[in-house]
């Protein structure tokens, strides 16, 4: 409560000041924003920008730059050309790669007074895991998530399963998915038991959760080394491949992230692994009762955090950096974080947001909105290294080769390790 009072006092004090005192030297800011899941995210962001302008006089323009990968490419290209935004929402896991390009400015360099430090202390520690390096803070948690399961409760009941008791272990998950997989008289599958994404940009997130489910982390904290060929990583890949090859509860080959929600909503699969940021979209569109659950692990549930953080760029002037940081503090205030969570499904980034009347009332009415937050203590950080996109591709290429039957799990992980070692060698101390 102390942190919340300090944060509210700081925010209220800024916005309640006379207009002449609130007037900023900087009149306009631009930031890049990725639209990566369903739902009216762009309209929500535009609404926040409009409200901020009305309260402060500062115009904040959001440029919608595609998915996370596209937003990263567009932002870095513009910055290297001497243009670009003052800040952007990019994957939290891109911190090391962005640092390596020398385009970021840390919050410490922008300047953090006592109130700003208390504000930073108010975020969930799990969401700051990808923000710290070299003793500095490089990003602000914004649209954060964990991987969760969405499941069709009607399908559970039809299959003789208790929709109130989602599987918590791999063995239980396989058994349930087997009962949920439905075939017609000719043997053709009309509903799969489970689907998980393995396309580029998403395979590493799925795999990071699976690795955590056998108590394995895929990289070191410095982002200079990966551990793909560890026996536990191979075990995780073996389980993933086995869902199709051995248990026949998911289709052979690659399931794409963009198709998971439509497949679920159309009844083509009973369970999908997806982001909490898709919760409101599913809630609004599902024509059947659905549930939300933590990811089953080998012996107990384990998940992975994900989503985007606000990064600030070195090309901005000192005044622009300060103005961007003020907007970050405003948009992450408890009441606004609560509103963002309610309207999108992303996890509110601070405990104080869950103390707001709006979010408390929403969780009471829609308990599914609180499920992902309860799994933060058993969530690991997303795969984050230098040359992140190259490492992602090396890993994804081998995951896909395994899922397509072209490589064994051991071979796939060993080759992913070898390629990643080549990519990261120059970042490793002799």
Buried (B, 14 or more C-beta within 10 A) or exposed (E): EEBBEBBBEBBEEBEEEEEEEBEBEBEEBBBBBBBBBBBBBEEBBBEBBEBBBEBBEBBBEBBBBBBBBBBBEBBBEBBEEEEBBBBBBBBBBBBBBBBBEEBBBBBEBBEBEEBBBBBBEBBBEBBBBBBBBEEBBBBBBBBBBBBBBBBBBBBBEBBEBEBEEBBBBBEBBBBBBBBBBBEEEEEEBEBBBBBBBBBBBBBBBBBBBBBBBBEBBBBEEBBBBBBBBBEBBBBBBBBBBBBBBEBBBBBEEBBBBBBBBEBBBEBBBBBBBBBBBBBBBBBEEBEEEBBBBBBBBBEEBBBBBBBBBBBBBEBBEEEBBBBBBBBBBBBBBBBBBBBBBBBBBBBBBBBBBBEBEBBBEBBEEBEBBBBBBEBBEBBBBBBBBBBBBBBBBBBBBBBBBBBBEEBBBBBBBBBBBEBBBEBBEEBEEE
